[in-house]
């Protein structure tokens, strides 16, 4: 799912025996980053391509938004499922299988006819998303020497960053020029290439004999974990409510030239990169709750500005950058999850992606309802403000529970 280039603190990573070093280990980590690039490109390109596949398939923009929600629901369902099913599988084959399935579903979305088929393929494409990124981060951490484990995690997540800056605008431009189906085919091909690279480059590691798949589910019984996930699932929905319909709103309310849409997607990615770097530093400085509060409040302000900016593509371009800055909220929330997840780090990593994709389903769905009701294109920003406000309320509940339970400053140590 969203960008996060800041290194994860070393104390947040579970201790595992280091693998024997191999010359191709770093190339294997880069292959995982390429998979993250394919996932980030496919997920966000769908939002930029929405006006084109809506027109081609004969549906309205709010109805087309169901394709985005279908993908997000696939991530929500697939994250815990793939974490459990993959716990006793060799990680090399597990990751290659997930990203290969991702590639196939994207290619099927590109070639099969009909709106219902597109929505179904996007749901199926979402299933491997959380498992690949969650386990991929841990695999990258384990594959490098202990002192470089956080670097491995960062390199994988860098694929998501680059996807938002280069991959999504490129897919959007290709989709506009050659047809929207090519925008799904591009990340599909990249995903299949990634699967081959993982099989060729990744170290061969046996199955962890101590793996207990159902033990991972304990994370979902931890109130601190659940409340943190709800903050992301609700509070981040505001950003997706605006971003999902941003391209359609620009086309419907302005006379913007064709290059504005790819540029808008690109500046969002740049804003996300800068925002994640800033969010990492802010989290270290004032803690996860203080950082999350300020960042969600900032998101609410940018969504209000996005509502005001509708009708002026230069202002909408600026608000896209500002919304990207706010996406750094993922940093303190993921840090909090790793603090409180205990030994269920794989599940926590996967469910973090599930939570933000739940937001990706909730935001466009509510914004689509507002558009269908005739409230106008500016209503997506108002929906966003409401969701961010609800996210702040949920954050307050999470802070209050953490204070009562004594987990306010809890950290997971190996």
PEPE-V753797 format. One record per residue. RES is the residue in one letter. SS is DSSP state (alpha for helix, beta for strand, coil for the rest). PSI is psi in degrees with one decimal (* if undefined). D_LAST is the distance of its C-alpha to the last C-alpha in whole Angstrom. Layout:
# PEPE-V753797
res=RES ss=SS psi=PSI d_last=D_LAST
res=RES ss=SS psi=PSI d_last=D_LAST
This chain:
# PEPE-V753797
res=X ss=coil psi=-114.8 d_last=27
res=X ss=coil psi=161.7 d_last=27
res=X ss=coil psi=150.7 d_last=26
res=X ss=coil psi=78.6 d_last=23
res=X ss=coil psi=-12.2 d_last=23
res=X ss=coil psi=141.8 d_last=20
res=X ss=coil psi=140.9 d_last=17
res=X ss=coil psi=132.2 d_last=14
res=X ss=coil psi=141.1 d_last=12
res=X ss=alpha psi=-35.0 d_last=9
res=X ss=alpha psi=-14.7 d_last=7
res=X ss=alpha psi=-6.9 d_last=8
res=X ss=coil psi=134.6 d_last=7
res=X ss=coil psi=145.3 d_last=5
res=X ss=coil psi=129.1 d_last=5
res=X ss=coil psi=156.1 d_last=9
res=X ss=coil psi=133.5 d_last=12
res=X ss=coil psi=145.6 d_last=14
res=X ss=coil psi=155.7 d_last=17
res=X ss=coil psi=131.1 d_last=20
res=X ss=coil psi=142.2 d_last=21
res=X ss=coil psi=152.2 d_last=25
res=X ss=coil psi=-26.3 d_last=27
res=X ss=coil psi=9.5 d_last=27
res=X ss=alpha psi=-47.4 d_last=23
res=X ss=alpha psi=-33.0 d_last=24
res=X ss=alpha psi=-34.4 d_last=27
res=X ss=alpha psi=-40.2 d_last=25
res=X ss=alpha psi=-39.8 d_last=22
res=X ss=alpha psi=-32.6 d_last=26
res=X ss=alpha psi=-40.5 d_last=27
res=X ss=alpha psi=-38.1 d_last=24
res=X ss=alpha psi=-36.0 d_last=25
res=X ss=alpha psi=-38.1 d_last=29
res=X ss=alpha psi=-41.2 d_last=28
res=X ss=alpha psi=-36.2 d_last=26
res=X ss=alpha psi=-43.9 d_last=30
res=X ss=alpha psi=-42.9 d_last=32
res=X ss=alpha psi=-46.7 d_last=30
res=X ss=alpha psi=-39.4 d_last=30
res=X ss=alpha psi=-47.0 d_last=34
res=X ss=alpha psi=-43.9 d_last=35
res=X ss=alpha psi=-49.5 d_last=33
res=X ss=alpha psi=-25.1 d_last=35
res=X ss=alpha psi=-31.2 d_last=38
res=X ss=alpha psi=-35.2 d_last=39
res=X ss=alpha psi=-40.6 d_last=39
res=X ss=alpha psi=-28.7 d_last=41
res=X ss=coil psi=-4.1 d_last=44
res=X ss=alpha psi=-47.4 d_last=44
res=X ss=alpha psi=-33.3 d_last=48
res=X ss=alpha psi=-44.4 d_last=49
res=X ss=alpha psi=-24.8 d_last=48
res=X ss=alpha psi=-47.4 d_last=49
res=X ss=alpha psi=-41.7 d_last=52
res=X ss=alpha psi=-35.2 d_last=53
res=X ss=alpha psi=-0.1 d_last=52
res=X ss=coil psi=36.7 d_last=54
res=X ss=coil psi=162.7 d_last=51
res=X ss=coil psi=164.2 d_last=51
res=X ss=alpha psi=-43.8 d_last=48
res=X ss=alpha psi=-37.9 d_last=47
res=X ss=alpha psi=-39.3 d_last=47
res=X ss=alpha psi=-28.2 d_last=45
res=X ss=alpha psi=-19.1 d_last=42
res=X ss=alpha psi=-24.8 d_last=42
res=X ss=alpha psi=-40.7 d_last=40
res=X ss=alpha psi=-44.5 d_last=38
res=X ss=alpha psi=-35.0 d_last=37
res=X ss=alpha psi=-42.9 d_last=37
res=X ss=alpha psi=-46.3 d_last=34
res=X ss=alpha psi=-40.7 d_last=32
res=X ss=alpha psi=-34.6 d_last=33
res=X ss=alpha psi=-40.1 d_last=32
res=X ss=alpha psi=-43.1 d_last=28
res=X ss=alpha psi=-43.7 d_last=28
res=X ss=alpha psi=-42.1 d_last=29
res=X ss=alpha psi=-29.2 d_last=27
res=X ss=alpha psi=-55.7 d_last=24
res=X ss=alpha psi=-34.7 d_last=23
res=X ss=alpha psi=-48.6 d_last=25
res=X ss=alpha psi=-30.5 d_last=24
res=X ss=alpha psi=-40.2 d_last=20
res=X ss=alpha psi=-47.3 d_last=22
res=X ss=alpha psi=-29.1 d_last=24
res=X ss=coil psi=-1.7 d_last=22
res=X ss=coil psi=-32.2 d_last=19
res=X ss=coil psi=18.3 d_last=21
res=X ss=coil psi=148.1 d_last=23
res=X ss=coil psi=127.9 d_last=22
res=X ss=alpha psi=-34.6 d_last=21
res=X ss=alpha psi=-51.7 d_last=24
res=X ss=alpha psi=-35.0 d_last=26
res=X ss=alpha psi=-49.2 d_last=25
res=X ss=alpha psi=-41.0 d_last=24
res=X ss=alpha psi=-40.4 d_last=28
res=X ss=alpha psi=-42.0 d_last=29
res=X ss=alpha psi=-47.5 d_last=28
res=X ss=alpha psi=-28.8 d_last=29
res=X ss=alpha psi=-43.9 d_last=32
res=X ss=alpha psi=-38.9 d_last=33
res=X ss=alpha psi=-44.7 d_last=32
res=X ss=alpha psi=-43.6 d_last=35
res=X ss=alpha psi=-43.9 d_last=38
res=X ss=alpha psi=-35.3 d_last=37
res=X ss=alpha psi=-40.3 d_last=38
res=X ss=alpha psi=-37.4 d_last=41
res=X ss=alpha psi=-37.4 d_last=42
res=X ss=alpha psi=-30.6 d_last=42
res=X ss=alpha psi=-26.2 d_last=44
res=X ss=alpha psi=-25.7 d_last=47
res=X ss=coil psi=144.4 d_last=47
res=X ss=coil psi=159.6 d_last=50
res=X ss=coil psi=146.6 d_last=50
res=X ss=alpha psi=-42.1 d_last=48
res=X ss=alpha psi=-39.3 d_last=46
res=X ss=alpha psi=-40.8 d_last=45
res=X ss=alpha psi=-45.6 d_last=43
res=X ss=alpha psi=-40.6 d_last=42
res=X ss=alpha psi=-42.6 d_last=41
res=X ss=alpha psi=-34.4 d_last=39
res=X ss=alpha psi=-35.7 d_last=37
res=X ss=alpha psi=-47.1 d_last=36
res=X ss=alpha psi=-34.1 d_last=35
res=X ss=alpha psi=-29.7 d_last=34
res=X ss=alpha psi=-21.8 d_last=31
res=X ss=alpha psi=-43.2 d_last=30
res=X ss=coil psi=-8.0 d_last=28
res=X ss=alpha psi=-61.1 d_last=27
res=X ss=alpha psi=-40.0 d_last=23
res=X ss=alpha psi=-43.3 d_last=22
res=X ss=alpha psi=-48.9 d_last=23
res=X ss=alpha psi=-40.9 d_last=21
res=X ss=alpha psi=-52.0 d_last=18
res=X ss=alpha psi=-32.9 d_last=18
res=X ss=alpha psi=-39.9 d_last=19
res=X ss=alpha psi=-44.4 d_last=16
res=X ss=alpha psi=-37.8 d_last=14
res=X ss=alpha psi=-43.3 d_last=16
res=X ss=alpha psi=-39.1 d_last=17
res=X ss=alpha psi=-40.8 d_last=13
res=X ss=alpha psi=-28.0 d_last=13
res=X ss=alpha psi=-18.4 d_last=17
res=X ss=coil psi=161.5 d_last=17
res=X ss=coil psi=155.4 d_last=16
res=X ss=alpha psi=-41.2 d_last=12
res=X ss=alpha psi=-8.7 d_last=14
res=X ss=alpha psi=11.0 d_last=16
res=X ss=alpha psi=-43.7 d_last=13
res=X ss=alpha psi=-33.1 d_last=14
res=X ss=alpha psi=-38.6 d_last=17
res=X ss=alpha psi=-42.6 d_last=17
res=X ss=alpha psi=-44.9 d_last=16
res=X ss=alpha psi=-39.5 d_last=19
res=X ss=alpha psi=-36.6 d_last=22
res=X ss=alpha psi=-46.9 d_last=21
res=X ss=alpha psi=-23.2 d_last=22
res=X ss=alpha psi=-27.7 d_last=25
res=X ss=alpha psi=-37.5 d_last=27
res=X ss=alpha psi=-38.6 d_last=27
res=X ss=alpha psi=-50.2 d_last=28
res=X ss=alpha psi=-33.4 d_last=31
res=X ss=alpha psi=-42.7 d_last=32
res=X ss=alpha psi=-27.9 d_last=33
res=X ss=alpha psi=-41.1 d_last=35
res=X ss=alpha psi=-48.6 d_last=36
res=X ss=alpha psi=-47.5 d_last=36
res=X ss=alpha psi=-48.4 d_last=37
res=X ss=alpha psi=-37.2 d_last=40
res=X ss=alpha psi=-45.9 d_last=41
res=X ss=alpha psi=-38.1 d_last=41
res=X ss=alpha psi=-42.9 d_last=43
res=X ss=alpha psi=-42.3 d_last=45
res=X ss=alpha psi=-40.6 d_last=46
res=X ss=alpha psi=-38.7 d_last=46
res=X ss=alpha psi=-40.8 d_last=49
res=X ss=alpha psi=-41.1 d_last=51
res=X ss=alpha psi=-12.5 d_last=50
res=X ss=coil psi=144.5 d_last=50
res=X ss=alpha psi=-26.7 d_last=47
res=X ss=alpha psi=-31.4 d_last=46
res=X ss=alpha psi=-26.2 d_last=45
res=X ss=alpha psi=-26.3 d_last=42
res=X ss=alpha psi=-31.6 d_last=40
res=X ss=alpha psi=-37.7 d_last=41
res=X ss=alpha psi=-56.7 d_last=40
res=X ss=alpha psi=-25.4 d_last=36
res=X ss=alpha psi=-44.8 d_last=37
res=X ss=alpha psi=-43.0 d_last=38
res=X ss=alpha psi=-38.9 d_last=35
res=X ss=alpha psi=-41.2 d_last=33
res=X ss=alpha psi=-38.7 d_last=35
res=X ss=alpha psi=-39.9 d_last=35
res=X ss=alpha psi=-42.9 d_last=31
res=X ss=alpha psi=-43.4 d_last=31
res=X ss=alpha psi=-40.9 d_last=33
res=X ss=alpha psi=-39.0 d_last=31
res=X ss=alpha psi=-44.5 d_last=27
res=X ss=alpha psi=-33.2 d_last=29
res=X ss=alpha psi=-36.7 d_last=31
res=X ss=alpha psi=-30.0 d_last=28
res=X ss=coil psi=141.9 d_last=25
res=X ss=coil psi=144.9 d_last=23
res=X ss=coil psi=113.5 d_last=24
res=X ss=coil psi=136.3 d_last=21
res=X ss=coil psi=170.7 d_last=21
res=X ss=coil psi=138.5 d_last=20
res=X ss=coil psi=114.9 d_last=17
res=X ss=coil psi=-18.5 d_last=19
res=X ss=coil psi=1.6 d_last=16
res=X ss=coil psi=130.8 d_last=16
res=X ss=coil psi=94.5 d_last=18
res=X ss=alpha psi=-44.5 d_last=19
res=X ss=alpha psi=-19.0 d_last=21
res=X ss=alpha psi=-30.2 d_last=17
res=X ss=alpha psi=-27.7 d_last=16
res=X ss=alpha psi=-16.1 d_last=19
res=X ss=alpha psi=-27.2 d_last=18
res=X ss=alpha psi=-31.4 d_last=17
res=X ss=alpha psi=-2.1 d_last=20
res=X ss=alpha psi=2.0 d_last=21
res=X ss=coil psi=115.7 d_last=19
res=X ss=alpha psi=-35.5 d_last=21
res=X ss=alpha psi=-38.7 d_last=19
res=X ss=alpha psi=-47.4 d_last=18
res=X ss=alpha psi=-45.4 d_last=22
res=X ss=alpha psi=-38.8 d_last=23
res=X ss=alpha psi=-41.5 d_last=21
res=X ss=alpha psi=-38.7 d_last=23
res=X ss=alpha psi=-34.0 d_last=26
res=X ss=alpha psi=-46.5 d_last=26
res=X ss=alpha psi=-42.8 d_last=26
res=X ss=alpha psi=-34.2 d_last=28
res=X ss=alpha psi=-53.1 d_last=31
res=X ss=alpha psi=-35.0 d_last=30
res=X ss=coil psi=-12.9 d_last=30
res=X ss=alpha psi=-28.3 d_last=33
res=X ss=alpha psi=-41.7 d_last=35
res=X ss=alpha psi=-42.3 d_last=34
res=X ss=alpha psi=-30.0 d_last=35
res=X ss=alpha psi=-37.1 d_last=38
res=X ss=alpha psi=-47.7 d_last=40
res=X ss=alpha psi=-34.8 d_last=38
res=X ss=coil psi=-32.8 d_last=39
res=X ss=coil psi=14.2 d_last=43
res=X ss=alpha psi=-47.1 d_last=43
res=X ss=alpha psi=-44.5 d_last=45
res=X ss=alpha psi=-38.9 d_last=47
res=X ss=alpha psi=-38.6 d_last=48
res=X ss=alpha psi=-45.7 d_last=49
res=X ss=alpha psi=-35.5 d_last=51
res=X ss=alpha psi=-27.4 d_last=53
res=X ss=alpha psi=-3.0 d_last=53
res=X ss=coil psi=170.2 d_last=54
res=X ss=coil psi=39.4 d_last=56
res=X ss=coil psi=140.8 d_last=53
res=X ss=coil psi=163.7 d_last=53
res=X ss=coil psi=-29.6 d_last=51
res=X ss=alpha psi=-9.9 d_last=49
res=X ss=alpha psi=-37.6 d_last=48
res=X ss=alpha psi=-53.6 d_last=45
res=X ss=alpha psi=-37.0 d_last=43
res=X ss=alpha psi=-39.7 d_last=43
res=X ss=alpha psi=-42.5 d_last=42
res=X ss=alpha psi=-36.3 d_last=39
res=X ss=alpha psi=-45.4 d_last=38
res=X ss=alpha psi=-27.2 d_last=38
res=X ss=alpha psi=-43.4 d_last=36
res=X ss=alpha psi=-39.9 d_last=33
res=X ss=alpha psi=-43.7 d_last=34
res=X ss=alpha psi=-38.7 d_last=33
res=X ss=alpha psi=-38.0 d_last=30
res=X ss=alpha psi=-49.3 d_last=29
res=X ss=alpha psi=-42.0 d_last=30
res=X ss=alpha psi=-37.7 d_last=29
res=X ss=alpha psi=-39.1 d_last=25
res=X ss=alpha psi=-45.9 d_last=25
res=X ss=alpha psi=-41.5 d_last=27
res=X ss=alpha psi=-37.4 d_last=24
res=X ss=alpha psi=-44.5 d_last=21
res=X ss=alpha psi=-38.9 d_last=23
res=X ss=alpha psi=-38.7 d_last=24
res=X ss=alpha psi=-41.7 d_last=21
res=X ss=alpha psi=-37.4 d_last=19
res=X ss=alpha psi=-44.4 d_last=22
res=X ss=alpha psi=0.3 d_last=23
res=X ss=coil psi=166.6 d_last=20
res=X ss=alpha psi=-40.6 d_last=20
res=X ss=alpha psi=-42.4 d_last=23
res=X ss=alpha psi=-41.9 d_last=25
res=X ss=alpha psi=-44.1 d_last=25
res=X ss=alpha psi=-39.9 d_last=25
res=X ss=alpha psi=-47.8 d_last=28
res=X ss=alpha psi=-37.9 d_last=30
res=X ss=alpha psi=-38.8 d_last=29
res=X ss=alpha psi=-38.1 d_last=30
res=X ss=alpha psi=-41.0 d_last=33
res=X ss=alpha psi=-39.6 d_last=34
res=X ss=alpha psi=-41.8 d_last=34
res=X ss=alpha psi=-40.7 d_last=36
res=X ss=alpha psi=-43.6 d_last=39
res=X ss=alpha psi=-33.2 d_last=39
res=X ss=alpha psi=-34.5 d_last=39
res=X ss=alpha psi=-41.1 d_last=42
res=X ss=alpha psi=-37.0 d_last=43
res=X ss=alpha psi=-37.7 d_last=43
res=X ss=alpha psi=-41.7 d_last=46
res=X ss=alpha psi=-31.4 d_last=48
res=X ss=alpha psi=-13.4 d_last=48
res=X ss=coil psi=129.7 d_last=49
res=X ss=coil psi=-14.6 d_last=52
res=X ss=coil psi=107.0 d_last=51
res=X ss=alpha psi=-32.5 d_last=49
res=X ss=alpha psi=-41.4 d_last=49
res=X ss=alpha psi=-36.4 d_last=47
res=X ss=alpha psi=-33.4 d_last=45
res=X ss=alpha psi=-43.7 d_last=44
res=X ss=alpha psi=-44.2 d_last=43
res=X ss=alpha psi=-28.2 d_last=41
res=X ss=alpha psi=-42.4 d_last=39
res=X ss=alpha psi=-43.1 d_last=38
res=X ss=alpha psi=-38.3 d_last=37
res=X ss=alpha psi=-36.7 d_last=35
res=X ss=alpha psi=-40.4 d_last=33
res=X ss=alpha psi=-42.2 d_last=32
res=X ss=alpha psi=-19.2 d_last=31
res=X ss=coil psi=-10.6 d_last=29
res=X ss=coil psi=-7.3 d_last=26
res=X ss=alpha psi=-24.9 d_last=25
res=X ss=alpha psi=-27.0 d_last=23
res=X ss=alpha psi=-56.9 d_last=20
res=X ss=alpha psi=-32.6 d_last=20
res=X ss=alpha psi=-41.2 d_last=20
res=X ss=alpha psi=-37.1 d_last=17
res=X ss=alpha psi=-42.5 d_last=15
res=X ss=alpha psi=-42.0 d_last=16
res=X ss=alpha psi=-43.9 d_last=15
res=X ss=alpha psi=-28.3 d_last=11
res=X ss=alpha psi=-37.6 d_last=11
res=X ss=alpha psi=-3.3 d_last=13
res=X ss=coil psi=-11.8 d_last=12
res=X ss=coil psi=-129.3 d_last=9
res=X ss=coil psi=-8.4 d_last=9
res=X ss=coil psi=52.0 d_last=12
res=X ss=alpha psi=-37.1 d_last=11
res=X ss=alpha psi=-45.3 d_last=14
res=X ss=alpha psi=-40.9 d_last=16
res=X ss=alpha psi=-42.7 d_last=15
res=X ss=alpha psi=-42.8 d_last=16
res=X ss=alpha psi=-41.8 d_last=19
res=X ss=alpha psi=-23.8 d_last=20
res=X ss=alpha psi=-43.2 d_last=20
res=X ss=alpha psi=-36.0 d_last=23
res=X ss=alpha psi=-40.9 d_last=25
res=X ss=alpha psi=-44.3 d_last=25
res=X ss=alpha psi=-24.1 d_last=26
res=X ss=alpha psi=-24.4 d_last=29
res=X ss=alpha psi=-39.6 d_last=30
res=X ss=alpha psi=-35.9 d_last=31
res=X ss=alpha psi=-24.5 d_last=33
res=X ss=alpha psi=-44.1 d_last=35
res=X ss=alpha psi=-47.3 d_last=35
res=X ss=alpha psi=-55.6 d_last=36
res=X ss=alpha psi=-34.1 d_last=39
res=X ss=alpha psi=-47.6 d_last=40
res=X ss=alpha psi=-40.2 d_last=41
res=X ss=alpha psi=-37.9 d_last=43
res=X ss=alpha psi=-37.6 d_last=45
res=X ss=alpha psi=-40.2 d_last=46
res=X ss=alpha psi=-40.4 d_last=47
res=X ss=alpha psi=-42.1 d_last=49
res=X ss=alpha psi=-33.1 d_last=50
res=X ss=coil psi=-4.9 d_last=52
res=X ss=coil psi=22.7 d_last=53
res=X ss=coil psi=-7.5 d_last=52
res=X ss=coil psi=164.8 d_last=51
res=X ss=coil psi=-24.7 d_last=49
res=X ss=coil psi=-14.3 d_last=48
res=X ss=alpha psi=-24.6 d_last=47
res=X ss=alpha psi=-36.2 d_last=43
res=X ss=alpha psi=-38.0 d_last=42
res=X ss=alpha psi=-39.2 d_last=43
res=X ss=alpha psi=-41.0 d_last=41
res=X ss=alpha psi=-43.4 d_last=38
res=X ss=alpha psi=-42.9 d_last=39
res=X ss=alpha psi=-42.0 d_last=39
res=X ss=alpha psi=-38.6 d_last=36
res=X ss=alpha psi=-38.8 d_last=34
res=X ss=alpha psi=-41.1 d_last=36
res=X ss=alpha psi=-35.6 d_last=34
res=X ss=alpha psi=-38.0 d_last=31
res=X ss=alpha psi=-39.7 d_last=31
res=X ss=alpha psi=-43.5 d_last=32
res=X ss=alpha psi=-36.7 d_last=29
res=X ss=alpha psi=-39.5 d_last=27
res=X ss=alpha psi=-40.5 d_last=29
res=X ss=alpha psi=-40.3 d_last=28
res=X ss=alpha psi=-41.6 d_last=24
res=X ss=alpha psi=-42.9 d_last=24
res=X ss=alpha psi=-42.7 d_last=26
res=X ss=alpha psi=-40.8 d_last=24
res=X ss=alpha psi=-37.2 d_last=21
res=X ss=alpha psi=-41.9 d_last=23
res=X ss=alpha psi=-37.7 d_last=25
res=X ss=alpha psi=-9.5 d_last=21
res=X ss=coil psi=12.2 d_last=20
res=X ss=coil psi=14.2 d_last=17
res=X ss=coil psi=-36.5 d_last=19
res=X ss=coil psi=22.9 d_last=16
res=X ss=coil psi=139.9 d_last=13
res=X ss=coil psi=145.5 d_last=10
res=X ss=coil psi=123.5 d_last=7
res=X ss=coil psi=144.6 d_last=4
res=X ss=coil psi=* d_last=0
